[in-house]
Amino acid sequence: MFYNRSTGTMPFPKIIVLLIAVSLVLCGMIPILTSSISVSAAESRSNWATKAYEQNCNAVVCIQGDKVDELNNSSKDSGKSYNGMGTGIIIDERGYIVTNFHVVEGIRKIQVTTFDRNVFTANLVARDTETDLAIIKINARKPLKTITLGRSYDLIPGESCIAIGNPYGYAFSLTDGRISGIDREVDVNDSLVYRVAIQTNTEINPGNSGGPLINVDGEMIGINAAIRQGATGIAFAIPIDQVTDVAAKLLGEIAEQSISLGLKVYQEDNDSTSVPRGNHFKVVVESVENNSPAAEAGIEKGDIIKGIGQYSISNKLDFSRALIDLKSRDEVAFSVQRNTETLDFAVCLGTPHVDKLAQGMSRSSESIRTSAFPKPSGAGFAPKTATQTKSNLDDLVWDTLGFQYTPMLTEEYKRTFAKYLADRPHGGVMVKAVREGSLLAKNNIMTGDVIIAIHEWAITSQNDVRYVAKNWSTIKTTKGTVEIELFRDGQLYFTEIPLK
């Protein structure tokens, strides 16, 4: 077929094709231009509030449950029952959620609904009644989206903000307003005072409590907590700096029920002007307990904690989050910055709430030093998992000393070597394998031996063995030999092996 230039007409078959195409477009089967038009319209309606909501809504949950107002001298199952509601904020992908304590106080069954409409039953795991904050936990089937944290110390009255919450049960509602004032002291009741509250005219209603107040950068700056009864446009939020401090403390207390680390940290402003958004702080080691897992691994006062296991550490909340769910005798990788170096350690976590056992007891005097613990080699390797760190260091032990080992459990050590505990209470490591032709093999060290000292160092953990291996080439003795103290078949033995 040919198009007729003089008449401008089109032969019939092509007209039919054109009509069919138009029909398909009208029926939605050929979306000509529709997607670009809708995108353009969405972009034209988008603003900072829509972006902040989109960025954080998946980290907000709705909380509901039956509350009971107990009558005087009555049981928990009596009294007036009503349906309570509120909001929570996911601060850890494993399902740890921060909210107001008054939201979950008295709830018999805490029901949590996530933004994707999955419903969970939560447990109250920690609370701080003085600040009206609490941590609840859900068992999520997959990692959850967490809130974007900001700061509240530099808030300016007049800056814009939004709230996301569950007002009157209308889930994941957005309201907007401005910061009206800062550092307000608000008497909530006879036992509760918010001492540094943020005042906002953002619409807050019953059900908003526990939800985030978010700034124009999409960062959470507070937890919505209260309204002024009888007033319009006066609501209050707990500032995020206080929230993160309390949440870090509560999660740290949870971790301390399972592990002992032996260090204290503090948070200070990150003085770098080039840090990414959100990295407002750095976490610095304030002190390290003698003979603690942290000390044995080589972590020192003044180190800046950059990573723990899979977690990047930007603030004290990150530090506490990284420690929860760990157990005693777990090994976890710590990455620290010391001066201009980045160093990595495998820390063998201790058992909580036990008396510290003395280390480095002498055979006859005090020839085993207690002040010498593993120190970083400064070799520059930077593994980020305990397995990688442990593998590198234990390969060094295998190559240098020629054996594999495992720590002996404290209770087993005390039971097996009870008669020696007065002089040697510190524990040891059990030999699992000896490399043929190694220094230890040539001197009859055997599988099953429990090594408790090498040279001048007490051997109580993996970290002690690794330290000896790293420093083997620098050991100096007058005889050119190193003494090893060990138990075999319940008896104490000494042996000497050559340095070379």
N, C-alpha and C positions, 0 to 999 in steps of 0.2 A: 504494500500500500504506500501511496505517496500523498504528502500534504500539498493542497492547492494554494499557492501563494496569492493568487488573484482573488479568491473568495474568502480565504481565511477559515475554510471549513475543514473538518476532520472526518475522515471516513468512519462509518458506523462502528466497526469493531473497536477502534481506539476510544470512541466515546464510551462504549460499554466498559472498557477497562478503567477509564477515569471515574465513572460512576461507582464501580465496584470499590475502588480505592477510597473514594469519599465515604461510602457506606461503612467500610471497615474502620475508618477513622472515627466516625460517629459512634460506632459500636464499641470503640475502645480497643480494637485489635491491632491498630497501627497508631501508636502514641506519638504522632507527629507534633513536635514542639511542646507537648504537654509537660514533660519532665522539666525542661528548662524554664517554663513559665512558673511551675510550682516552686522550683528552687529559688528563682528570682523573688517570688512572693515571700517565701520563708526568710530569705536574707533581708528583705526590706522590713520584716516585722521583728527581726532578731535584735536584741540589745544586751547589755551587760547582765541584766536580771535573768533573761532566758538562758544565757550561756552559763551563768553561775548555778542555775537550777539544774540544767542538763549535766553539769560537771559533778554535782553532789547528790542528786536525788537518789541514786542507787546506794548511797551510804547512809540513808535515813530509813528508819523502821517505825512502824506503828505498834504501840503497846496497848494491850487491852487485858482485862481480867476482873474477876469479882473481888471487890473489896468488902471488908466487914468493919463497921464501926462497933467496937465491943461496948456492951453495956457494963455498968459498974458491977464488979464481982460476978461476972458471967464468963462462961467458957468461950473459946474461940469460935465455936460453931453457932453461937447465939449472937444476937445483936442485929443491927440493920445492915442488910447486904445491898450493894449497888454496883453497877458496872463502871469500873474506872478506866480511864484512857489517858494516853500520853504519847510521847515520841522518844526515840532513842537514836544514837549516832554510832555507827560501826567504826571502831578505832583499830581493829585488828582483823585481818582477813579470816582468821579462824573462828570468828563469831563473838568476840568480846565487844560489848556495847556499853557506852556510857550514857547515863540519863540522870534525871533528878531522883533523889531517894524518895521524895514524897510521891513520885509516880508509881513506884513499885512497892512502897511500904504497905503492908497488910494484904497484898494480893496473894490469894491462895494458889492460883495457877496463872503464871505470867505468859500471855500469848503474844508472840511477836510475828508481825507480817512484814516481809521485805517488799521492796519496790516491784519485784517481779511476781508478787502475790503468793509467794511461798510462805507457809505458816509453820512456826516452830513453837515449842514450849521452852521457855528460858529458865535458867536458875540464877538466883541472886548469889553472886560469888564474893562481893566485897561492897562495903559502904563506908561513907564518912558523913555522919549526921551533922557535924558542925558546919560543913559546907553544902549540905543537901545534895551530895553526889553519890552515885552508886554504879557498880559494874555488874552487868548481867551477861550470861553466856548462852549462846545457842550452838547446837551441833550442826553446822552447815555441811551440806554434801559437796560443796565446792568452795574455793576461795571467794571471799566476799569483797566487794568494792569498799574502800575506806574513805573517810572524809578527808578533804584537803585542809590542813591546819594552817592558821595564820598566827598573828600576834595581836595583843590587845593593849600593850603598854603605850602605843602611840596613836590611839584612836582620837579622832577630831570630831567634836560636836558639829553636826551639819552634814557629815558624809553619809552617803546612801547605803542601805543594807536591805537584805531580804530575810525572811524567816520561812522555813519549811517545817510543816508539822501536820498534826492530826486533829485540828480544831473541831470539837463536837462530832468527832468520828469521820469528818470529811478528809480522807487519807491523802497525804502528800500535797497538801494545799500550800500555795505560795502567797505570802503577803509582803508588801514592801513599805519602806519608810526611811527614817533617818536616825542617826545617833543624836539623842537629845541632851545627854549629859554623861559624865563618867565619874567613877569613884563615889557613887551614891551609897549611903548607908540606909538599908531598908529593913525595918522591923517586920518580919513576916508573921511571927507569933511570939509567945513568951519565951520559947526555947530556940528560935531560929532567927538569925540576923545575917543578911547579905551585906558585907562590909565594904566591898569595892565594886558594887554592881554597875553595869552599863544601863543607862536609861535610854529607851527608844520609843518612838511613836509608831513603830511597826505594829500592825494589828495582831495582838496575841490574845488567844481565847483558851478556855479549858480544852485540853488535849494538845496544845502547843508545848506544854512543859516538857523539857528534856530534849527539845529539838534545836537545830543549829540556827544561829544568827550569822549571816554570811556577808562579806563585804564585796565591793565592786570587782575585786580581783579573783572572786570565787573561793575565798579562804574563810574558813570558820573562825569567827572572832569571839563567840560566846555561846552559852547554852541558855535558851529562853526558859525563864523560871517562874515569873510572877507578874501579876497585873495589880494596878492600884484600884481597889474596889471603889465603885461610884464615880470613877474618873474616866475620861475619854482620851485615848492616845498616850497613856502612861503605862509602860511595861518595863520589865527589868530582866537582865540576862547576867549570868555568871561569866566573867571574862575568861577567855580561852587560856591565858597564861596561868590562871589559878586552876582551871580544869585539867590542863596537862600535868601540872605539878601533883595534884591529888590523884589523878589516874595513874601516873607513874608510881606514886607511893603505894597505891592499892595493888597494882599488878606486881610490884616488887615484893610486897608482903605475901602474895600468892606464890611467887617463885621461891621465896625463902622457906616455905613449908616443904619443899622438895629437894632443894640444893643448898650447898654452901659454896660461895665464891671467894669471899674474903677481901673484897675491895669496896670502897665508897667512891662515888663519883659526884661531880657537880656540873651544872650546865652554865655556860657563859656565852655571851654574844660572839658570833663568828665575825672576826675582824676583817675578813676578806670581802672586798667589794665585788668580786667576780663570782661569788657562789651562786648556784642555781636557786630559783625561787623555791621557798620552803626550807632551805638549809639555813635557817636563821641562827642556829646555835651550834656549838660543839660541846662534846661530853668529855670532861677531863677527869682523870683519876686523882681523887683527893688524898686517899691513903690506901695502903695495902697491909693487911694483917700478916705478921710473921707466921711462917709455916702454913700459910693458907694455899689453896689451889692456885690462886692468882699469883702469889709470890713464887711458888714453885715453878710456875710456867715462865716467869721472867718479866711479868708486867710490873711497871714501876710508877711511883707517884709522878704526876705531870704528864704521863702518856695521854694522848688524845685517842679515844676509842672511835675507830672508823667503821668497823664491821664486827658482827658476831654471827658466825655461821652464815646463813643466807641473808641476814638483815644488814642493811646499811644503817649506820647510827648517826642521826642528825640531832637528836635531843634525848632528854631523860626518858621520855615515854617510849621511844624506840629501844633504848637500853633495857627497860623493864620488859617490854614486849618480847624481846629476843630471848629472855631467860625463862619465860613461862613455858610450861609443858616439858621442860628438861628434867632429867632425873639424876640422882647422885651416881657417880661413876660414868656418866656420859662424858664423852670428849667433844669439845666444841672449839672451833677455830676463832681466835680473836685477832683482828687486824688493828694495829695501833700506829699512830704517827708519833715518832720520837725525834724531836728537832726536825731535821730534813729527811729522815728515813722513814719508810713504811716497813714495819716488822710484823711477822705472823707467828702466833703461838697456838699450840694445841693444849687446851686447859682441861684437865681431868677434874670434873666437879666433885665436891665433897658432900658428905652427909650433913644435913642441918641439925642444929640443936644437940650436938654432942660435945663433950668436953674435948678440948684440943689436946691431942697426945703430944708429949714432948718428943722432939726429934734430935738426932745427933748425939745420943748418949754414948759415952766412951766405954771401951772395954775396961780400962783401968783408971783413966782420967777423963779428959775431954778432948781427945785428939780428933774426933769427928766434928767438924764445924757445923753449926746450925745456921750460920749467916750466909753460907754459899749455896745459892739456889740457881736453877737454870737461867742463863742469860741469853739474849738473842745473839745469833751468830753474825747478823748484819750482812748475810749473804745476798740479800735482795730478792729471794724468792717470795712470791706473794700468793700462796694458795688461799682460797676463800672458804674451804670446807674442812671440817675436822678430819675427814678421811684423807684428803690430800696432804694436809699438814702432818698428820700422823704417819702417813706412808713415807713422806720424805725423811722425817726424822728417824723412823724405825729402820729404814733402809740404811741410814748412817750407822745405827747401832749394830745392825747385822754385818755391815762391811767392816766396822772397826773392832767391835768386841766379839761378834760372832754368835749371838744368841737372840732368841725370841722369848717373850716374857708376858706375864699378866699380873696385875696387882693382886695381892692376897687380901681378901675381905677382912675387915677389922675383927669381926666376931670370930671368924675362923682362925685368924692369927692368935688372938687372945686365948682361944680354946686349945689350940695345938701347942703353943709355947708358953703355957701359963707360968711355969716355974722360972722363966727368964724375964717376965714382964717388969719386974722391979728395975732392972738395968736397961732393958731393951724393949720399951713399950711401943715403939714407933711403927712397926709393921715392916713389910718387905714385898718383893716381887718374886713370883714363882717362875722358874725357867721352864719354858714350853718346848724349846728345840735348841740344839747347839750345832753350829756350822762345823763340818769336818775340816780339820786343819787350822781352826781359829785359835786365838790366844786362850780362850776358855776351854776349848776341847783339849788342847795340849796339856792343860793343867787339871784335867779330870773333873771339870764342872759338868754336872749331869742334869738331864731332864728331871724335874721334880725338886731340885734344890731351891731353897728360898734364900735369895741374896738380900742381906739387910744393910750392908755397907761396902763401898768400894773406895779405897784410899781414905780420904778424910771426909767423905760425904755419906750421910745417911741415905739409904735407898728405900723410899717408901712409895714411890709412884712411877708411872711411865716418864714423867717429866724429869725426875732425878736421873734415870738411866740415860735419857737423851742428852741431858746436860753433860754427863760424864763422857759420852761418846763425842760430843762436839768439842770438848776441851781435852781429849785424850792426848793429842799431840803437844800440848803445852804443859802437861804435868811434869814436874821435876822432883826427883827423889834422889837421896844420896846413894841408895843401893841399886837404882835403876829398875826397881820392882814396885809393884802396887799390891797392897794387901786387900784381900776380899774376905769378908765375914759372911758366913752363911749357916743355915740350918739344913741338916740332912738326917732323915729318920728321927726327928725330934731332938737331935743333938747339935750343939754349937761347934762349928769348925772354923779354922782360919787357914787361908792359903795365900801364897804370893805368886803373882804372874809378872813376867817381864813386860816392860813398856813397849818393847819392839818385838 
